[in-house]
Amino acid sequence: MALRWPRPFLEVTREDAARVRRLFEADPYAAALGIQLLDADPASVTVAMPITASHLNFYDVTHGGAMFSLADCAFSLASNAHGDRAVAIDTHLALTAGTAAGDTLTAVAEEVTRGRTLATYRITITRGDGRVSGLFTGTVHVSKPL
């Protein structure tokens, strides 16, 4: 059963989805990791990363930093979708299942709460077989764009 969280405080509009695409295209780190933007819809932002040998650690499993980077990419896109400037102030990642080269990981970011200055997100990372391999939570400070 997939985890579902409450509906977002603010829904992602078409304009927001276009903003997400622009932000993603301006992210050289995500590009270097091979992260792909799959969707930005009213309830979530979804990114994916095919796992290659360059994502592995010395145990031949996906490096935790690669998984964190995937979740953080989804988190940053979702939290900045509405046009306000959002910067991370707290994050946490629990690794729940191993992944390896050949897997494709998908991260889905969903807004849990959004106030005037703080917003919190949950990001679920799954493998191609549907098993949850990571649970990420993050909080951002929200301010007006520069």
N, CA, C and O atoms as CSV, one atom per row, in Angstrom:
chain,resi,resn,atom,element,x,y,z
A,1,MET,N,N,0.843,-1.167,0.000
A,1,MET,CA,C,0.000,0.000,0.000
A,1,MET,C,C,0.897,1.243,0.000
A,1,MET,O,O,1.821,1.337,0.809
A,2,ALA,N,N,0.636,2.185,-0.890
A,2,ALA,CA,C,1.408,3.421,-0.967
A,2,ALA,C,C,1.013,4.343,0.180
A,2,ALA,O,O,-0.146,4.393,0.592
A,3,LEU,N,N,1.997,5.064,0.680
A,3,LEU,CA,C,1.723,6.042,1.721
A,3,LEU,C,C,1.068,7.265,1.093
A,3,LEU,O,O,1.522,7.735,0.050
A,4,ARG,N,N,0.033,7.776,1.693
A,4,ARG,CA,C,-0.621,8.996,1.210
A,4,ARG,C,C,-0.698,9.971,2.375
A,4,ARG,O,O,-1.069,9.599,3.488
A,5,TRP,N,N,-0.356,11.182,2.115
A,5,TRP,CA,C,-0.359,12.222,3.135
A,5,TRP,C,C,-1.500,13.192,2.844
A,5,TRP,O,O,-2.110,13.123,1.776
A,6,PRO,N,N,-1.795,14.087,3.771
A,6,PRO,CA,C,-2.888,15.036,3.525
A,6,PRO,C,C,-2.658,15.855,2.258
A,6,PRO,O,O,-1.524,16.015,1.807
A,7,ARG,N,N,-3.738,16.366,1.697
A,7,ARG,CA,C,-3.643,17.223,0.517
A,7,ARG,C,C,-2.755,18.414,0.823
A,7,ARG,O,O,-2.691,18.846,1.974
A,8,PRO,N,N,-2.068,18.956,-0.172
A,8,PRO,CA,C,-1.185,20.084,0.072
A,8,PRO,C,C,-1.962,21.313,0.507
A,8,PRO,O,O,-3.123,21.498,0.140
A,9,PHE,N,N,-1.303,22.148,1.295
A,9,PHE,CA,C,-1.909,23.403,1.738
A,9,PHE,C,C,-2.194,24.288,0.531
A,9,PHE,O,O,-3.276,24.866,0.422
A,10,LEU,N,N,-1.228,24.396,-0.373
A,10,LEU,CA,C,-1.397,25.135,-1.622
A,10,LEU,C,C,-1.240,24.147,-2.761
A,10,LEU,O,O,-0.278,23.378,-2.785
A,11,GLU,N,N,-2.154,24.154,-3.691
A,11,GLU,CA,C,-2.033,23.247,-4.822
A,11,GLU,C,C,-1.113,23.837,-5.884
A,11,GLU,O,O,-1.028,25.054,-6.043
A,12,VAL,N,N,-0.433,22.967,-6.599
A,12,VAL,CA,C,0.469,23.373,-7.670
A,12,VAL,C,C,-0.374,23.708,-8.899
A,12,VAL,O,O,-1.087,22.849,-9.419
A,13,THR,N,N,-0.292,24.955,-9.362
A,13,THR,CA,C,-1.028,25.389,-10.550
A,13,THR,C,C,-0.185,25.099,-11.794
A,13,THR,O,O,0.955,24.646,-11.688
A,14,ARG,N,N,-0.758,25.366,-12.976
A,14,ARG,CA,C,0.010,25.208,-14.215
A,14,ARG,C,C,1.228,26.118,-14.211
A,14,ARG,O,O,2.312,25.724,-14.642
A,15,GLU,N,N,1.041,27.340,-13.719
A,15,GLU,CA,C,2.169,28.277,-13.623
A,15,GLU,C,C,3.247,27.724,-12.694
A,15,GLU,O,O,4.438,27.830,-12.983
A,16,ASP,N,N,2.821,27.134,-11.575
A,16,ASP,CA,C,3.766,26.527,-10.645
A,16,ASP,C,C,4.511,25.366,-11.298
A,16,ASP,O,O,5.717,25.208,-11.108
A,17,ALA,N,N,3.782,24.552,-12.072
A,17,ALA,CA,C,4.407,23.414,-12.753
A,17,ALA,C,C,5.465,23.906,-13.736
A,17,ALA,O,O,6.530,23.301,-13.860
A,18,ALA,N,N,5.178,24.988,-14.426
A,18,ALA,CA,C,6.166,25.560,-15.349
A,18,ALA,C,C,7.378,26.086,-14.578
A,18,ALA,O,O,8.514,25.952,-15.034
A,19,ARG,N,N,7.132,26.681,-13.413
A,19,ARG,CA,C,8.230,27.163,-12.574
A,19,ARG,C,C,9.095,25.990,-12.122
A,19,ARG,O,O,10.322,26.090,-12.121
A,20,VAL,N,N,8.465,24.880,-11.737
A,20,VAL,CA,C,9.204,23.683,-11.318
A,20,VAL,C,C,10.111,23.213,-12.454
A,20,VAL,O,O,11.273,22.877,-12.226
A,21,ARG,N,N,9.580,23.189,-13.678
A,21,ARG,CA,C,10.397,22.768,-14.827
A,21,ARG,C,C,11.596,23.694,-15.013
A,21,ARG,O,O,12.711,23.228,-15.249
A,22,ARG,N,N,11.369,25.013,-14.908
A,22,ARG,CA,C,12.482,25.976,-15.062
A,22,ARG,C,C,13.533,25.787,-13.965
A,22,ARG,O,O,14.733,25.800,-14.240
A,23,LEU,N,N,13.079,25.614,-12.735
A,23,LEU,CA,C,14.027,25.398,-11.639
A,23,LEU,C,C,14.833,24.123,-11.864
A,23,LEU,O,O,16.049,24.104,-11.676
A,24,PHE,N,N,14.147,23.064,-12.267
A,24,PHE,CA,C,14.829,21.794,-12.503
A,24,PHE,C,C,15.875,21.933,-13.607
A,24,PHE,O,O,16.996,21.445,-13.465
A,25,GLU,N,N,15.515,22.592,-14.698
A,25,GLU,CA,C,16.440,22.751,-15.819
A,25,GLU,C,C,17.646,23.612,-15.459
A,25,GLU,O,O,18.671,23.555,-16.138
A,26,ALA,N,N,17.535,24.410,-14.398
A,26,ALA,CA,C,18.641,25.266,-13.958
A,26,ALA,C,C,19.482,24.614,-12.859
A,26,ALA,O,O,20.294,25.290,-12.227
A,27,ASP,N,N,19.301,23.313,-12.622
A,27,ASP,CA,C,19.993,22.606,-11.536
A,27,ASP,C,C,21.071,21.671,-12.104
A,27,ASP,O,O,20.772,20.533,-12.465
A,28,PRO,N,N,22.325,22.148,-12.184
A,28,PRO,CA,C,23.375,21.304,-12.766
A,28,PRO,C,C,23.704,20.068,-11.918
A,28,PRO,O,O,24.126,19.047,-12.461
A,29,TYR,N,N,23.518,20.145,-10.615
A,29,TYR,CA,C,23.803,18.995,-9.753
A,29,TYR,C,C,22.834,17.849,-10.058
A,29,TYR,O,O,23.251,16.697,-10.180
A,30,ALA,N,N,21.549,18.167,-10.179
A,30,ALA,CA,C,20.556,17.141,-10.515
A,30,ALA,C,C,20.881,16.515,-11.866
A,30,ALA,O,O,20.774,15.301,-12.037
A,31,ALA,N,N,21.278,17.344,-12.820
A,31,ALA,CA,C,21.631,16.836,-14.152
A,31,ALA,C,C,22.833,15.905,-14.072
A,31,ALA,O,O,22.859,14.865,-14.731
A,32,ALA,N,N,23.825,16.269,-13.272
A,32,ALA,CA,C,25.032,15.448,-13.143
A,32,ALA,C,C,24.720,14.079,-12.534
A,32,ALA,O,O,25.374,13.088,-12.858
A,33,LEU,N,N,23.723,14.029,-11.654
A,33,LEU,CA,C,23.329,12.757,-11.029
A,33,LEU,C,C,22.420,11.923,-11.922
A,33,LEU,O,O,22.184,10.749,-11.636
A,34,GLY,N,N,21.905,12.511,-13.001
A,34,GLY,CA,C,20.994,11.790,-13.884
A,34,GLY,C,C,19.550,11.834,-13.426
A,34,GLY,O,O,18.742,11.006,-13.844
A,35,ILE,N,N,19.212,12.798,-12.563
A,35,ILE,CA,C,17.840,12.918,-12.068
A,35,ILE,C,C,16.949,13.462,-13.180
A,35,ILE,O,O,17.339,14.349,-13.939
A,36,GLN,N,N,15.738,12.904,-13.255
A,36,GLN,CA,C,14.755,13.306,-14.260
A,36,GLN,C,C,13.501,13.816,-13.561
A,36,GLN,O,O,13.047,13.232,-12.577
A,37,LEU,N,N,12.945,14.908,-14.076
A,37,LEU,CA,C,11.670,15.411,-13.575
A,37,LEU,C,C,10.561,14.654,-14.293
A,37,LEU,O,O,10.459,14.703,-15.519
A,38,LEU,N,N,9.728,13.950,-13.520
A,38,LEU,CA,C,8.641,13.175,-14.111
A,38,LEU,C,C,7.320,13.914,-14.104
A,38,LEU,O,O,6.566,13.843,-15.074
A,39,ASP,N,N,7.024,14.634,-13.006
A,39,ASP,CA,C,5.709,15.252,-12.902
A,39,ASP,C,C,5.689,16.322,-11.821
A,39,ASP,O,O,6.393,16.229,-10.815
A,40,ALA,N,N,4.873,17.331,-12.050
A,40,ALA,CA,C,4.531,18.327,-11.042
A,40,ALA,C,C,3.031,18.521,-11.193
A,40,ALA,O,O,2.575,19.183,-12.125
A,41,ASP,N,N,2.261,17.939,-10.273
A,41,ASP,CA,C,0.808,18.012,-10.368
A,41,ASP,C,C,0.236,18.676,-9.118
A,41,ASP,O,O,1.003,19.094,-8.251
A,42,PRO,N,N,-1.087,18.786,-8.999
A,42,PRO,CA,C,-1.660,19.496,-7.857
A,42,PRO,C,C,-1.313,18.918,-6.486
A,42,PRO,O,O,-1.454,19.617,-5.482
A,43,ALA,N,N,-0.871,17.686,-6.413
A,43,ALA,CA,C,-0.600,17.093,-5.111
A,43,ALA,C,C,0.867,16.805,-4.838
A,43,ALA,O,O,1.238,16.563,-3.690
A,44,SER,N,N,1.721,16.826,-5.875
A,44,SER,CA,C,3.091,16.375,-5.632
A,44,SER,C,C,4.042,16.773,-6.756
A,44,SER,O,O,3.635,17.205,-7.834
A,45,VAL,N,N,5.336,16.605,-6.450
A,45,VAL,CA,C,6.394,16.707,-7.454
A,45,VAL,C,C,7.112,15.361,-7.451
A,45,VAL,O,O,7.449,14.833,-6.392
A,46,THR,N,N,7.345,14.806,-8.651
A,46,THR,CA,C,7.962,13.485,-8.767
A,46,THR,C,C,9.217,13.563,-9.615
A,46,THR,O,O,9.202,14.098,-10.724
A,47,VAL,N,N,10.316,13.017,-9.075
A,47,VAL,CA,C,11.576,12.925,-9.807
A,47,VAL,C,C,12.059,11.476,-9.745
A,47,VAL,O,O,11.636,10.707,-8.881
A,48,ALA,N,N,12.944,11.115,-10.665
A,48,ALA,CA,C,13.469,9.743,-10.694
A,48,ALA,C,C,14.957,9.779,-11.015
A,48,ALA,O,O,15.461,10.736,-11.603
A,49,MET,N,N,15.651,8.710,-10.614
A,49,MET,CA,C,17.080,8.603,-10.888
A,49,MET,C,C,17.425,7.138,-11.156
A,49,MET,O,O,17.284,6.294,-10.271
A,50,PRO,N,N,17.876,6.834,-12.372
A,50,PRO,CA,C,18.381,5.486,-12.632
A,50,PRO,C,C,19.706,5.309,-11.890
A,50,PRO,O,O,20.588,6.163,-11.976
A,51,ILE,N,N,19.840,4.215,-11.173
A,51,ILE,CA,C,21.056,3.978,-10.394
A,51,ILE,C,C,22.100,3.303,-11.286
A,51,ILE,O,O,21.855,2.256,-11.885
A,52,THR,N,N,23.263,3.937,-11.350
A,52,THR,CA,C,24.386,3.427,-12.132
A,52,THR,C,C,25.545,3.111,-11.182
A,52,THR,O,O,25.444,3.345,-9.978
A,53,ALA,N,N,26.622,2.590,-11.715
A,53,ALA,CA,C,27.795,2.266,-10.900
A,53,ALA,C,C,28.335,3.490,-10.171
A,53,ALA,O,O,28.898,3.361,-9.084
A,54,SER,N,N,28.170,4.672,-10.753
A,54,SER,CA,C,28.690,5.889,-10.106
A,54,SER,C,C,27.886,6.295,-8.880
A,54,SER,O,O,28.329,7.161,-8.126
A,55,HIS,N,N,26.718,5.700,-8.655
A,55,HIS,CA,C,25.899,5.992,-7.481
A,55,HIS,C,C,26.155,5.009,-6.328
A,55,HIS,O,O,25.549,5.135,-5.264
A,56,LEU,N,N,27.050,4.032,-6.535
A,56,LEU,CA,C,27.249,2.968,-5.550
A,56,LEU,C,C,28.361,3.292,-4.562
A,56,LEU,O,O,29.285,4.050,-4.859
A,57,ASN,N,N,28.245,2.696,-3.380
A,57,ASN,CA,C,29.310,2.816,-2.387
A,57,ASN,C,C,30.203,1.562,-2.421
A,57,ASN,O,O,30.069,0.733,-3.321
A,58,PHE,N,N,31.097,1.426,-1.459
A,58,PHE,CA,C,32.041,0.307,-1.452
A,58,PHE,C,C,31.390,-1.039,-1.155
A,58,PHE,O,O,32.040,-2.072,-1.316
A,59,TYR,N,N,30.125,-1.063,-0.725
A,59,TYR,CA,C,29.389,-2.313,-0.548
A,59,TYR,C,C,28.591,-2.681,-1.793
A,59,TYR,O,O,27.858,-3.671,-1.792
A,60,ASP,N,N,28.730,-1.885,-2.860
A,60,ASP,CA,C,28.040,-2.127,-4.123
A,60,ASP,C,C,26.530,-1.915,-4.013
A,60,ASP,O,O,25.760,-2.534,-4.747
A,61,VAL,N,N,26.111,-1.047,-3.100
A,61,VAL,CA,C,24.707,-0.624,-2.983
A,61,VAL,C,C,24.667,0.891,-3.147
A,61,VAL,O,O,25.697,1.561,-3.064
A,62,THR,N,N,23.490,1.415,-3.377
A,62,THR,CA,C,23.346,2.848,-3.607
A,62,THR,C,C,23.821,3.642,-2.399
A,62,THR,O,O,23.425,3.375,-1.264
A,63,HIS,N,N,24.665,4.608,-2.660
A,63,HIS,CA,C,25.198,5.484,-1.623
A,63,HIS,C,C,24.055,6.281,-1.007
A,63,HIS,O,O,23.195,6.796,-1.722
A,64,GLY,N,N,24.048,6.381,0.310
A,64,GLY,CA,C,23.014,7.157,0.991
A,64,GLY,C,C,22.975,8.600,0.527
A,64,GLY,O,O,21.906,9.209,0.482
A,65,GLY,N,N,24.129,9.154,0.180
A,65,GLY,CA,C,24.173,10.532,-0.310
A,65,GLY,C,C,23.446,10.697,-1.626
A,65,GLY,O,O,22.852,11.746,-1.876
A,66,ALA,N,N,23.482,9.679,-2.474
A,66,ALA,CA,C,22.751,9.740,-3.744
A,66,ALA,C,C,21.247,9.729,-3.484
A,66,ALA,O,O,20.487,10.458,-4.122
A,67,MET,N,N,20.830,8.888,-2.534
A,67,MET,CA,C,19.408,8.838,-2.202
A,67,MET,C,C,18.960,10.147,-1.567
A,67,MET,O,O,17.875,10.647,-1.863
A,68,PHE,N,N,19.796,10.700,-0.693
A,68,PHE,CA,C,19.463,11.995,-0.086
A,68,PHE,C,C,19.336,13.059,-1.166
A,68,PHE,O,O,18.411,13.871,-1.131
A,69,SER,N,N,20.259,13.063,-2.125
A,69,SER,CA,C,20.231,14.067,-3.187
A,69,SER,C,C,18.962,13.965,-4.025
A,69,SER,O,O,18.388,14.985,-4.406
A,70,LEU,N,N,18.520,12.745,-4.314
A,70,LEU,CA,C,17.279,12.560,-5.062
A,70,LEU,C,C,16.100,13.136,-4.282
A,70,LEU,O,O,15.301,13.893,-4.832
A,71,ALA,N,N,15.992,12.782,-3.009
A,71,ALA,CA,C,14.890,13.288,-2.177
A,71,ALA,C,C,14.972,14.804,-2.035
A,71,ALA,O,O,13.953,15.493,-2.085
A,72,ASP,N,N,16.183,15.320,-1.859
A,72,ASP,CA,C,16.365,16.758,-1.695
A,72,ASP,C,C,15.976,17.510,-2.957
A,72,ASP,O,O,15.461,18.626,-2.875
A,73,CYS,N,N,16.210,16.925,-4.113
A,73,CYS,CA,C,15.806,17.544,-5.373
A,73,CYS,C,C,14.281,17.685,-5.417
A,73,CYS,O,O,13.767,18.757,-5.737
A,74,ALA,N,N,13.564,16.617,-5.099
A,74,ALA,CA,C,12.093,16.667,-5.075
A,74,ALA,C,C,11.612,17.686,-4.046
A,74,ALA,O,O,10.687,18.455,-4.308
A,75,PHE,N,N,12.245,17.687,-2.878
A,75,PHE,CA,C,11.911,18.614,-1.784
A,75,PHE,C,C,12.098,20.062,-2.220
A,75,PHE,O,O,11.217,20.893,-2.001
A,76,SER,N,N,13.229,20.370,-2.831
A,76,SER,CA,C,13.497,21.756,-3.218
A,76,SER,C,C,12.541,22.220,-4.319
A,76,SER,O,O,12.096,23.368,-4.307
A,77,LEU,N,N,12.226,21.344,-5.258
A,77,LEU,CA,C,11.297,21.724,-6.325
A,77,LEU,C,C,9.891,21.951,-5.769
A,77,LEU,O,O,9.241,22.939,-6.110
A,78,ALA,N,N,9.426,21.050,-4.925
A,78,ALA,CA,C,8.081,21.187,-4.361
A,78,ALA,C,C,7.969,22.427,-3.481
A,78,ALA,O,O,6.968,23.141,-3.536
A,79,SER,N,N,8.988,22.683,-2.677
A,79,SER,CA,C,8.900,23.806,-1.742
A,79,SER,C,C,9.038,25.160,-2.427
A,79,SER,O,O,8.601,26.175,-1.885
A,80,ASN,N,N,9.642,25.184,-3.612
A,80,ASN,CA,C,9.795,26.433,-4.352
A,80,ASN,C,C,8.780,26.576,-5.485
A,80,ASN,O,O,8.848,27.536,-6.252
A,81,ALA,N,N,7.852,25.648,-5.600
A,81,ALA,CA,C,6.894,25.633,-6.707
A,81,ALA,C,C,5.981,26.850,-6.723
A,81,ALA,O,O,5.568,27.291,-7.795
A,82,HIS,N,N,5.661,27.395,-5.570
A,82,HIS,CA,C,4.661,28.451,-5.490
A,82,HIS,C,C,5.213,29.852,-5.751
A,82,HIS,O,O,4.455,30.822,-5.754
A,83,GLY,N,N,6.527,29.968,-5.970
A,83,GLY,CA,C,7.112,31.266,-6.300
A,83,GLY,C,C,7.797,31.966,-5.155
A,83,GLY,O,O,8.613,32.860,-5.379
A,84,ASP,N,N,7.486,31.582,-3.932
A,84,ASP,CA,C,8.209,32.137,-2.795
A,84,ASP,C,C,9.584,31.491,-2.730
A,84,ASP,O,O,9.794,30.408,-3.275
A,85,ARG,N,N,10.512,32.153,-2.068
A,85,ARG,CA,C,11.846,31.592,-1.863
A,85,ARG,C,C,11.783,30.675,-0.645
A,85,ARG,O,O,11.408,31.108,0.445
A,86,ALA,N,N,12.147,29.420,-0.830
A,86,ALA,CA,C,12.107,28.438,0.258
A,86,ALA,C,C,13.479,27.801,0.387
A,86,ALA,O,O,14.006,27.254,-0.582
A,87,VAL,N,N,14.064,27.869,1.585
A,87,VAL,CA,C,15.375,27.260,1.834
A,87,VAL,C,C,15.268,26.290,3.009
A,87,VAL,O,O,14.602,26.568,4.007
A,88,ALA,N,N,15.930,25.159,2.871
A,88,ALA,CA,C,15.855,24.107,3.885
A,88,ALA,C,C,16.447,24.580,5.208
A,88,ALA,O,O,17.491,25.230,5.250
A,89,ILE,N,N,15.748,24.234,6.287
A,89,ILE,CA,C,16.279,24.490,7.631
A,89,ILE,C,C,16.381,23.207,8.443
A,89,ILE,O,O,17.036,23.183,9.485
A,90,ASP,N,N,15.732,22.125,7.968
A,90,ASP,CA,C,15.824,20.844,8.664
A,90,ASP,C,C,15.454,19.731,7.691
A,90,ASP,O,O,14.480,19.847,6.948
A,91,THR,N,N,16.235,18.656,7.699
A,91,THR,CA,C,15.931,17.494,6.868
A,91,THR,C,C,16.284,16.219,7.623
A,91,THR,O,O,17.103,16.227,8.542
A,92,HIS,N,N,15.655,15.135,7.222
A,92,HIS,CA,C,15.922,13.829,7.811
A,92,HIS,C,C,15.612,12.761,6.769
A,92,HIS,O,O,14.604,12.842,6.068
A,93,LEU,N,N,16.483,11.764,6.672
A,93,LEU,CA,C,16.264,10.647,5.747
A,93,LEU,C,C,16.431,9.336,6.492
A,93,LEU,O,O,17.454,9.100,7.135
A,94,ALA,N,N,15.419,8.486,6.402
A,94,ALA,CA,C,15.508,7.113,6.910
A,94,ALA,C,C,15.609,6.194,5.701
A,94,ALA,O,O,14.749,6.216,4.821
A,95,LEU,N,N,16.670,5.383,5.664
A,95,LEU,CA,C,16.875,4.418,4.576
A,95,LEU,C,C,16.224,3.107,5.004
A,95,LEU,O,O,16.600,2.520,6.018
A,96,THR,N,N,15.242,2.653,4.221
A,96,THR,CA,C,14.430,1.521,4.660
A,96,THR,C,C,14.626,0.240,3.862
A,96,THR,O,O,14.190,-0.826,4.296
A,97,ALA,N,N,15.281,0.325,2.690
A,97,ALA,CA,C,15.540,-0.873,1.882
A,97,ALA,C,C,16.707,-0.579,0.954
A,97,ALA,O,O,16.874,0.549,0.490
A,98,GLY,N,N,17.506,-1.588,0.688
A,98,GLY,CA,C,18.655,-1.428,-0.178
A,98,GLY,C,C,18.273,-1.287,-1.645
A,98,GLY,O,O,17.229,-1.764,-2.088
A,99,THR,N,N,19.154,-0.613,-2.384
A,99,THR,CA,C,18.990,-0.481,-3.829
A,99,THR,C,C,20.362,-0.665,-4.457
A,99,THR,O,O,21.384,-0.538,-3.783
A,100,ALA,N,N,20.379,-0.963,-5.744
A,100,ALA,CA,C,21.646,-1.247,-6.414
A,100,ALA,C,C,21.593,-0.775,-7.862
A,100,ALA,O,O,20.563,-0.309,-8.347
A,101,ALA,N,N,22.721,-0.908,-8.533
A,101,ALA,CA,C,22.803,-0.540,-9.945
A,101,ALA,C,C,21.714,-1.272,-10.720
A,101,ALA,O,O,21.468,-2.457,-10.495
A,102,GLY,N,N,21.074,-0.567,-11.621
A,102,GLY,CA,C,19.981,-1.126,-12.396
A,102,GLY,C,C,18.613,-0.736,-11.876
A,102,GLY,O,O,17.635,-0.748,-12.623
A,103,ASP,N,N,18.535,-0.382,-10.574
A,103,ASP,CA,C,17.272,0.102,-10.023
A,103,ASP,C,C,17.014,1.513,-10.533
A,103,ASP,O,O,17.953,2.252,-10.831
A,104,THR,N,N,15.758,1.883,-10.630
A,104,THR,CA,C,15.379,3.278,-10.844
A,104,THR,C,C,14.612,3.706,-9.610
A,104,THR,O,O,13.589,3.115,-9.265
A,105,LEU,N,N,15.114,4.738,-8.945
A,105,LEU,CA,C,14.465,5.250,-7.746
A,105,LEU,C,C,13.568,6.421,-8.120
A,105,LEU,O,O,13.935,7.263,-8.940
A,106,THR,N,N,12.399,6.465,-7.513
A,106,THR,CA,C,11.450,7.554,-7.730
A,106,THR,C,C,11.179,8.216,-6.390
A,106,THR,O,O,10.935,7.542,-5.389
A,107,ALA,N,N,11.224,9.545,-6.380
A,107,ALA,CA,C,10.941,10.314,-5.168
A,107,ALA,C,C,9.724,11.192,-5.417
A,107,ALA,O,O,9.676,11.954,-6.383
A,108,VAL,N,N,8.740,11.071,-4.527
A,108,VAL,CA,C,7.516,11.864,-4.630
A,108,VAL,C,C,7.449,12.780,-3.417
A,108,VAL,O,O,7.414,12.315,-2.278
A,109,ALA,N,N,7.432,14.098,-3.673
A,109,ALA,CA,C,7.372,15.104,-2.603
A,109,ALA,C,C,5.950,15.610,-2.456
A,109,ALA,O,O,5.308,15.987,-3.437
A,110,GLU,N,N,5.461,15.616,-1.224
A,110,GLU,CA,C,4.123,16.100,-0.932
A,110,GLU,C,C,4.184,17.108,0.205
A,110,GLU,O,O,4.855,16.891,1.213
A,111,GLU,N,N,3.476,18.210,0.024
A,111,GLU,CA,C,3.426,19.253,1.047
A,111,GLU,C,C,2.497,18.810,2.164
A,111,GLU,O,O,1.361,18.406,1.916
A,112,VAL,N,N,2.988,18.890,3.401
A,112,VAL,CA,C,2.193,18.491,4.557
A,112,VAL,C,C,1.574,19.720,5.210
A,112,VAL,O,O,0.378,19.738,5.499
A,113,THR,N,N,2.384,20.742,5.442
A,113,THR,CA,C,1.896,22.001,6.012
A,113,THR,C,C,2.633,23.153,5.348
A,113,THR,O,O,3.777,23.009,4.918
A,114,ARG,N,N,1.968,24.290,5.271
A,114,ARG,CA,C,2.612,25.505,4.761
A,114,ARG,C,C,1.987,26.684,5.471
A,114,ARG,O,O,0.789,26.940,5.356
A,115,GLY,N,N,2.820,27.395,6.206
A,115,GLY,CA,C,2.382,28.614,6.869
A,115,GLY,C,C,3.028,29.816,6.204
A,115,GLY,O,O,3.530,29.727,5.083
A,116,ARG,N,N,3.010,30.926,6.897
A,116,ARG,CA,C,3.570,32.157,6.345
A,116,ARG,C,C,5.078,32.075,6.189
A,116,ARG,O,O,5.621,32.601,5.217
A,117,THR,N,N,5.780,31.417,7.137
A,117,THR,CA,C,7.246,31.376,7.085
A,117,THR,C,C,7.841,29.972,7.121
A,117,THR,O,O,9.042,29.821,6.896
A,118,LEU,N,N,7.055,28.951,7.391
A,118,LEU,CA,C,7.562,27.579,7.444
A,118,LEU,C,C,6.662,26.644,6.647
A,118,LEU,O,O,5.444,26.818,6.614
A,119,ALA,N,N,7.274,25.651,6.004
A,119,ALA,CA,C,6.523,24.615,5.302
A,119,ALA,C,C,7.249,23.286,5.502
A,119,ALA,O,O,8.478,23.243,5.566
A,120,THR,N,N,6.482,22.213,5.600
A,120,THR,CA,C,7.053,20.886,5.818
A,120,THR,C,C,6.582,19.932,4.723
A,120,THR,O,O,5.432,19.971,4.287
A,121,TYR,N,N,7.507,19.077,4.296
A,121,TYR,CA,C,7.269,18.144,3.190
A,121,TYR,C,C,7.675,16.738,3.592
A,121,TYR,O,O,8.568,16.542,4.416
A,122,ARG,N,N,6.997,15.755,2.990
A,122,ARG,CA,C,7.375,14.349,3.113
A,122,ARG,C,C,7.679,13.842,1.719
A,122,ARG,O,O,6.923,14.066,0.773
A,123,ILE,N,N,8.800,13.156,1.614
A,123,ILE,CA,C,9.223,12.609,0.331
A,123,ILE,C,C,9.388,11.103,0.508
A,123,ILE,O,O,10.103,10.642,1.398
A,124,THR,N,N,8.717,10.352,-0.350
A,124,THR,CA,C,8.815,8.893,-0.316
A,124,THR,C,C,9.641,8.450,-1.520
A,124,THR,O,O,9.341,8.811,-2.658
A,125,ILE,N,N,10.684,7.665,-1.258
A,125,ILE,CA,C,11.538,7.122,-2.315
A,125,ILE,C,C,11.186,5.650,-2.482
A,125,ILE,O,O,11.195,4.882,-1.520
A,126,THR,N,N,10.874,5.270,-3.722
A,126,THR,CA,C,10.564,3.866,-3.994
A,126,THR,C,C,11.471,3.329,-5.089
A,126,THR,O,O,11.969,4.077,-5.930
A,127,ARG,N,N,11.676,2.005,-5.060
A,127,ARG,CA,C,12.409,1.324,-6.123
A,127,ARG,C,C,11.425,0.956,-7.220
A,127,ARG,O,O,10.216,1.140,-7.081
A,128,GLY,N,N,11.962,0.434,-8.305
A,128,GLY,CA,C,11.133,0.026,-9.431
A,128,GLY,C,C,10.110,-1.042,-9.096
A,128,GLY,O,O,9.064,-1.117,-9.740
A,129,ASP,N,N,10.396,-1.881,-8.084
A,129,ASP,CA,C,9.449,-2.933,-7.703
A,129,ASP,C,C,8.385,-2.428,-6.729
A,129,ASP,O,O,7.563,-3.209,-6.250
A,130,GLY,N,N,8.397,-1.119,-6.432
A,130,GLY,CA,C,7.396,-0.526,-5.554
A,130,GLY,C,C,7.758,-0.484,-4.091
A,130,GLY,O,O,7.057,0.152,-3.305
A,131,ARG,N,N,8.830,-1.140,-3.701
A,131,ARG,CA,C,9.222,-1.137,-2.290
A,131,ARG,C,C,9.760,0.229,-1.883
A,131,ARG,O,O,10.560,0.825,-2.605
A,132,VAL,N,N,9.324,0.721,-0.732
A,132,VAL,CA,C,9.820,1.994,-0.207
A,132,VAL,C,C,11.259,1.788,0.253
A,132,VAL,O,O,11.541,0.906,1.065
A,133,SER,N,N,12.159,2.601,-0.268
A,133,SER,CA,C,13.570,2.474,0.104
A,133,SER,C,C,14.066,3.654,0.925
A,133,SER,O,O,15.178,3.616,1.451
A,134,GLY,N,N,13.251,4.708,1.041
A,134,GLY,CA,C,13.639,5.839,1.858
A,134,GLY,C,C,12.459,6.738,2.174
A,134,GLY,O,O,11.560,6.925,1.354
A,135,LEU,N,N,12.480,7.295,3.388
A,135,LEU,CA,C,11.474,8.267,3.820
A,135,LEU,C,C,12.210,9.518,4.276
A,135,LEU,O,O,13.052,9.457,5.172
A,136,PHE,N,N,11.895,10.642,3.664
A,136,PHE,CA,C,12.584,11.910,3.886
A,136,PHE,C,C,11.556,12.922,4.369
A,136,PHE,O,O,10.454,12.999,3.826
A,137,THR,N,N,11.907,13.684,5.372
A,137,THR,CA,C,11.081,14.825,5.770
A,137,THR,C,C,11.959,16.062,5.728
A,137,THR,O,O,13.154,16.003,6.016
A,138,GLY,N,N,11.358,17.165,5.370
A,138,GLY,CA,C,12.113,18.412,5.318
A,138,GLY,C,C,11.235,19.604,5.626
A,138,GLY,O,O,10.050,19.636,5.292
A,139,THR,N,N,11.847,20.587,6.272
A,139,THR,CA,C,11.170,21.846,6.592
A,139,THR,C,C,11.960,22.971,5.939
A,139,THR,O,O,13.191,22.965,5.940
A,140,VAL,N,N,11.235,23.932,5.383
A,140,VAL,CA,C,11.864,25.093,4.751
A,140,VAL,C,C,11.413,26.374,5.432
A,140,VAL,O,O,10.330,26.445,6.014
A,141,HIS,N,N,12.273,27.385,5.344
A,141,HIS,CA,C,11.895,28.743,5.709
A,141,HIS,C,C,11.411,29.394,4.426
A,141,HIS,O,O,12.098,29.353,3.405
A,142,VAL,N,N,10.234,29.993,4.474
A,142,VAL,CA,C,9.621,30.616,3.298
A,142,VAL,C,C,9.724,32.125,3.410
A,142,VAL,O,O,9.379,32.707,4.439
A,143,SER,N,N,10.202,32.758,2.343
A,143,SER,CA,C,10.258,34.221,2.296
A,143,SER,C,C,9.882,34.671,0.890
A,143,SER,O,O,9.784,33.851,-0.023
A,144,LYS,N,N,9.676,35.940,0.720
A,144,LYS,CA,C,9.329,36.470,-0.591
A,144,LYS,C,C,10.542,36.350,-1.513
A,144,LYS,O,O,11.682,36.384,-1.051
A,145,PRO,N,N,10.291,36.207,-2.825
A,145,PRO,CA,C,11.403,36.095,-3.776
A,145,PRO,C,C,12.315,37.320,-3.706
A,145,PRO,O,O,11.876,38.421,-3.374
A,146,LEU,N,N,13.597,37.104,-4.026
A,146,LEU,CA,C,14.553,38.235,-4.027
A,146,LEU,C,C,14.268,39.181,-5.148
A,146,LEU,O,O,14.966,40.183,-5.302
